[in-house]
Amino acid sequence: MAVVDSYNKAQTVARTLGIQTSITPLTITEETQKGSPGPFLVASLDTSSTSGTPIEPGQLEIKATVTGTYIS
């Protein structure tokens, strides 16, 4: 969706500047950033537990930035 959005914005800018020819992507770059690490559990030294590996519910946030360069 971000790539399509960047293309649409480039078309809008080109039309605003009076450029009537079609535009072509020259480069498209994506940068992703994972959210900050969440809390973690410290391993217990008690090996008598039979509960296995605990699984904690949570969320993982990933942000992405798309940069596009277009020519006409």
KABELSUL-V941598 format. One record per run of one state. SS is the DSSP state (hx for helix, st for strand, lp for the rest). FROM is the first residue (numbers start at 1). TO is the last residue. If there is no record, write none. Layout:
ss->(SS/SS)
from->(FROM/FROM)
to->(TO/TO)
This chain:
ss->(lp/hx/lp/st/lp/st/lp)
from->(1/2/17/24/35/62/72)
to->(1/16/23/34/61/71/72)
